[in-house]
Amino acid sequence: MGNRSMGDVAILMAALGVVVVVGASLLIFGLIPPNGWHGVRTSKTLSDRKMWYRANRYAGINYLFFGLLLLAIGAVVWEFFRFDDEEQ
């Protein structure tokens, strides 16, 4: 990765995980109204508000797990590679 350390990779992964968790939470709690930018955007969800919130709650739960996985991987990378970076 050039001159990037594994610590930088771990921080980036964890930061991305936080962004995904926040975005997922907004969907899960129904705080994002139908729009063309964030959420499950199909003709059915955009034309039916009830379907929008239902589909996005389900998708948000999946995104939440993905975000938590990114956070966990970032923590593991940080833990296993932080001492290697100090030796260089």
Secondary structure, DSSP 8 states (H G I E B T S, - for coil): -TT--HHHHHHHHHHHHHHHHHHHHHHHTT-S-S-SSSS---HHHHH-HHHHHHHHHHHHHHHHHHHHHHHHHHHHHHHHHHHHHHH-
